[in-house]
Amino acid sequence: PIQIVATLNDKASSWVVTYLRHTSEWGVKTMIKIIINLCSAIMCMLMACTSANGSSIFVPSMTLLSTEVFVPEKKSKLEETLHQVREEHCMTLGLYHEARGEPLIGQYAVGATILNRVRSSAYPNSVCGVVFQNADKKYRCQFSFACDEISNRPTNIKSYLKMQRLAKTILAKKLAREAKFLGQKFQATIDDMTHYHREDVSPVWSKELKQISTLGAHVFFKSNRVTRRHAY
């Protein structure tokens, strides 16, 4: 009897081991199949949620199966806000250094000249780019205060704040509406202003351009080369 029980125990143990081995192999294979099916389902969901131009809802504006470099189409609100702040600051500095002592009509004219250059492909497409163009070249920049090696930091806070308010008005596209109250002649020529210089100087380039107005202490000119390339 003892021998029979031992034999049965050996067989039972063998059956258990065989069962567990097959069960374990089945479990691993089953888990692998489940993982593969799950990954396939996720990929199908991604493909189904992809828009006609290949944009994924999980990665906005990025192509799933493309090697092209991602280029955002629009700036974020933060980037737009920072850009606006920089543009206002550069316009303010331009008005402060170039026209703070001028009558209001002269200040508007300087602001108009800056914006007309921004509109043209002949110049940088931002206020900061226009105001500080060639600022790294001593006495060879577009606005002398930017490259005269003197600090651009305003010393008259009252005048700076006044020019800041004017800069915001100009950049808010209220220039034309405000300008009509300053005189019909100014309103008619505002889009043509591309260059100016002080009355007490006579630069060589002024002989090549059309003089259109004298406002305050500045003489304003039109460059056909610049206005022909206005983007808007």
Protein Blocks (a to p, Z undefined) as FASTA:
>chain_A
ZZmmmmmmmmmmmmmmmmmmmmmmmmmmmmmmmmmmmmmmmmmmmmmmpcfkopafklgh
iafkbcbdcddfbdcfklmmmmmmmmmmmmmmmmmmmmmmpcfklmmmmmmmmmmmmmpm
kbccbfklmmmgoklpghiafblklmnopafbdfblmlmmmmmmmmmmmmnopmmmmmmm
nojklmmmmmmpmbdcdfkbccfklmmpccfbdehjbccdddfklmmmpcZZ
